[in-house]
Every structure is written in C-alpha cells, then in structure tokens.
Amino acid sequence: MRERLERYAPQLVALAYLLLALPLLPQHGVTYDAPALYYAGDRTLFFLTHRSVPGALDFASRPEPRGFHSFFSRDDEWADPMRYPVLPGLIAAVVSAVVHGWLGLLDPAAAHHLGLVLLQALGLGLFAHYAIRFLGLQAGLFAAVALMLFPSAFGHAFNNPKDWPCAMFYGLAILAAGEGLVSGRARDVLAAGLFLGISLAAKLNGVFVLVTLALWAPIIWFARIRRSPPGEKYRLVAACLAVPYIAGVVFLVSWPWIWHAPPAEMIDRLSRYLSFMAAYGVSPRDSWTWHPLKCLLFMTPPVILLASAVALVAWIRRRDPEATTRVALLVIWVAVPYLRSIMPRSNFYDANRHFIEYVPGLCALAGWGFAQLLGMVGEWARRASDPLRTEAGRRALRFGLCGAAALSVLVPLLRYAPFEASYFNFLTGGLGGAQARALFRMPPPTDPRSDGTEGDYWYQSMRVAFAEAAKRVPTPAT
C-alpha cells in the first residue's frame, strides 16, 4: 500500500490541484504585467509557425508582422517582450491556441491562464515526487499539499507568467539536486539543470539556485559525498559541473528572441537583458530592512508557520539525526531569498512577489515539521488514556489533525478567491487589518510601489469591475 501511494501521490496531488483550480479559472483577471508577456508568447508562437513572415519576431519595430493578431496589448509595458524570457507565456499561447483557437472554449484570457495552471499542475506533481523522495512519504506529501494550498502560490499560479513559474521550478531544481547528492544519483542532479533552465526561462532569479546549492555544498560534502566510492563521487561532481551548462542551454533555446539574430546581436540582446535585471534589482536604500519578514509572518497560513517552527526546533535539537543534512538545505533555501531582500540596496515591491522563491522551501520545511509534530503527538498518545493508546485511536487522531490542518488553509483560500494573493492571516487581522495598518508602507528611500500593496496590486479585480459595469450599462452599444 505504501509503495503504491508513493508511486501515485504526485499524480493525485496534481489532480487535486486541477480539481480545485479549474472551477476558479474564469474568475481570475489579467494582471497589470501579464498582457505584454502574453503578447510576447503569442508573437513567439506566431514566429515559430510562420518562419517566412518578415519581422515576425522583431519586437523593436512598432508595426506588427503581417497576419499576426493577439488579444493582448503590449502598450502598457512595451519593452517587456525584450526584457523578460518568454517560456511561460509561450506555453500559455500554445494552450490558448488549442483551447480557444481550435476548440472554441474559454475566452482568450482564461485560455492563457489555463496554460499557466497546467504548468503549475506539472510543477506540483514533480514537487511531490521529489519531496517524497527527499523527505519521506509523509513529510513530502504534507509539503506538496501545503504548497498546493499556499495562498500566494495558488493565486499567482493563475496569472503570473514570470515570478511564480520561476519560483516553482527554482524549488524543483533545489529538491532534485538535493535528492541526487544525498542518494548518489547523478541523473537527479542533471534533472536539476533542466529545472534550473526552466526557472531561468521565466526570470533571472533562478540564478540563486546555484547560490543555495553552493552554501549547502560543504555540508553534504562532509556528511556524505566525501565518504562515497570514487566512481560515484566523480559522477556527482561531473553532474554538478554540468548543471549550469544544461540550464544555460534550456534558457537560450526557450527564448527565440535571443537566438533569432546574428551572433553580435545575440550577445548584445543577452547583455542588455542581464544589465536590465541587474539594475532593476538595486534600490537607493542603504540600510537593512525587516520589511520582507512581514510577508513571512502575516501572509503565511498559521498552520504552516507552526509546522515550520516545529521543524526548526526539531532540526536544532537533532530529533531526527539522519534528516539533519536534508533539513539544512531547506533552511538555506528559505533563507537565501530573505537575506537577498533585507540587504541594503535590494529592490522589491508588491508584497512578496519579488522574493517569492522562499514559498516552496517554506512548504517543504513545514511538511517535515508537520511530520515531526505528528510523531510527537503519537508518542504522547501512547501514554494517554485508553482510547488513544490503541493503533486505531492514534490513526484517527493523525487523520483528524491532518484534516484540520488542511481545512485551516483551504477555507480561507476559498474565501479570498479569486484574490488569493491578497491573503493575510489573523495575526494582522486579515486583509482589512493589513490595509488599516498600512503594513507595507516603507520609509524613503525605497521604491514607492511598495506603498499600498496590501491588496490587489496587479489590478486583476478590473475583471470583476468590468463585469459589474456591463450589468449596469443601459444598452449593448454603450
């Protein structure tokens, strides 16, 4: 039974996510950044299917190529197709071409969102697969469910073709590399290179995967690799060295705008992209800030905060010595985005969007912590009164705790839908409390776009506004 559950759990997690997300698909609006990115995906798909059309991928030219049309406009962020990778937008364009264009289902916006939802389902299934292998069945399954229901992750997965796909595959790269190095399987390390490439094909933040693994490298080296057989050691080292090259190839191949140019122009385009991202990540603030920690404390469901705290205590006390090395990777994974953001000169705004890579790591940590918590409760139950001493009693207690934990995240998630990314927990009084306290107001010098972003900072509620306005117009012509 356990082997079958381990085998099918990833598919079940992906299916559960789709059953939860698909009914909400028509309610999610287009965000402020999405039109230009979806436009880039549509035009890239047009280029790949109309190679003979002149200027099919000439984003620098105002006139659009002959025969091309996109539902989306790039005017609000005209340069974004040349500033951000296109892979998530391209996937959305392909799905929309099939679902909306060929089958006549969904409107163009929802059809593009469906592409991102399917990408998230794939990511969640892979996350469950690697988390179960890396942390064990119970902890890995808890981690996958926590990530599936985490409000920020759930909300951004519908209509964020940039930050969230980067964070999702960032996490997969770390888990795959961690599992490969712990188990001695070089092919998992090579798979991490693929996932890192997909992360980079959404946003440059994926480079911090390499920072995370570099910080963990001395720990895993002295804990395991140093004592492994020479052949295995060489294979793992070679796989680690190959990861950046695999990622680079995936990144370049998946962004046709970069390689559809003469060599000198390719280098120039890549240089301009890297320069833009490097400059965009810098702010005039010259002091440390604890502002990002507000997101951790107030935008995380309390049960995930509790489970993460239990994990840290159990890790420090070495309650499970064999897991010490593995949990160290999770701690570094969560810490890197935060250390990057609280440092002087870092630039961020829009709540947790620009350092959201911590979310999958926090869920993995919480999954291990919840498994430890259930173990502690089980030990207590053995010493308790007769009903709980029995195996049936302890099993009922475990199921009850798991169900209560899942409901404590699911109920608020559904209450906030379709604005899950604006979730705040009871510690700050929910969304209303965060807004009343101006939780994300930051003193200068900082990016003023931080102010007032306790809610719908991407304007996706405009979909609801237009629907309400349409009910009130006097005639169809109006």
Residue, then its C-alpha position, 0 to 999 in steps of 0.5 A: m500500500r505504501e509503495r503504491l501511494e508513493r508511486y501515485a501521490p504526485q499524480l493525485v496531488a496534481l489532480a487535486y490541484l486541477l480539481l480545485a483550480l479549474p472551477l476558479l479559472p474564469q474568475h481570475g483577471v489579467t494582471y497589470d504585467a501579464p498582457a505584454l508577456y502574453y503578447a510576447g508568447d503569442r508573437t513567439l508562437f506566431f514566429l515559430t509557425h510562420r518562419s517566412v513572415p518578415g519581422a515576425l519576431d522583431f519586437a523593436s519595430r512598432p508595426e506588427p508582422r503581417g497576419f499576426h493578431s493577439f488579444f493582448s496589448r503590449d502598450d502598457e509595458w512595451a519593452d517587456p517582450m525584450r526584457y523578460p524570457v518568454l517560456p511561460g507565456l509561450i506555453a500559455a499561447v500554445v494552450s490558448a491556441v488549442v483551447h480557444g483557437w481550435l476548440g472554441l472554449l474559454d475566452p482568450a484570457a482564461a485560455h492563457h491562464l489555463g496554460l499557466v495552471l497546467l504548468q503549475a499542475l506539472g510543477l506540483g506533481l514533480f514537487a511531490h515526487y521529489a519531496i517524497r523522495f527527499l523527505g519521506l512519504q509523509a513529510g513530502l506529501f504534507a509539503a506538496v499539499a501545503l504548497m498546493l494550498f499556499p495562498s500566494a502560490f495558488g493565486h499567482a499560479f493563475n496569472n503570473p507568467k514570470d515570478w511564480p513559474c520561476a519560483m516553482f521550478y527554482g524549488l524543483a531544481i533545489l529538491a532534485a539536486g538535493e535528492g541526487l547528492v544525498s542518494g548518489r544519483a547523478r541523473d537527479v542532479l542533471a534533472a536539476g539543470l533542466f529545472l534550473g533552465i526552466s526557472l531561468a526561462a521565466k526570470l533571472n532569479g533562478v540564478f540563486v539556485l546555484v547560490t543555495l546549492a553552493l552554501w549547502a555544498p560543504i555540508i553534504w560534502f562532509a556528511r556524505i559525498r566525501r565518504s562515497p566510492p570514487g566512481e560515484k563521487y566523480r559522477l556527482v561532481a561531473a553532474c554538478l559541473a554540468v548543471p549550469y551548462i544544461a540550464g544555460v542551454v534550456f534558457l537560450v533555446s526557450w527564448p527565440w528572441i535571443w537566438h533569432a539574430p546574428p551572433a553580435e546581436m545575440i550577445d548584445r540582446l543577452s547583455r542588455y537583458l542581464s544589465f536590465m535585471a541587474a539594475y532593476g534589482v538595486s534600490p537607493r536604500d542603504s540600510w537593512t530592512w525587516h520589511p520582507l519578514k512581514c510577508l513571512l509572518f502575516m501572509t503565511p497560513p498559521v498552520i504552516l508557520l507552526a509546522s515550520a517552527v516545529a521543524l526548526v526546533a526539531w532540526i536544532r535539537r537533532r530529533d531526527p539525526e539522519a534528516t539533519t543534512r536534508v533539513a539544512l538545505l531547506v533552511i538555506w533555501v528559505a533563507v537565501p531569498y530573505l537575506r537577498s531582500i533585507m540587504p541594503r540596496s535590494n529592490f522589491y515591491d508588491a508584497n512578496r512577489h519579488f522574493i517569492e522563491y522562499v514559498p516552496g522551501l517554506c512548504a517543504l520545511a513545514g511538511w517535515g515539521f508537520a511530520q515531526l509534530l505528528g510523531m510527537v503527538g503519537e508518542w504522547a498518545r501512547r501514554a494517554s488514556d485508553p482510547l488513544r493508546t490503541e493503533a486505531g485511536r492514534r490513526a484517527l487522531r493523525f487523520g483528524l489533525c491532518g484534516a484540520a490542518a488542511l481545512s485551516v488553509l483551504v477555507p480561507l483560500l476559498r474565501y479570498a478567491p479569486f484574490e488569493a494573493s491578497y491573503f493575510n492571516f489573523l495575526t494582522g487581522g486579515l486583509g482589512g487589518a493589513q490595509a488599516r495598518a498600512l503594513f507595507r508602507m516603507p520609509p524613503p528611500t525605497d521604491p514607492r510601489s511598495d506603498g499600498t500593496e496590501g491588496d490587489y496590486w496587479y489590478q486583476s479585480m478590473r475583471v470583476a469591475f468590468a463585469e459589474a459595469a456591463k450589468r449596469v450599462p443601459t444598452p449593448a452599444t454603450 
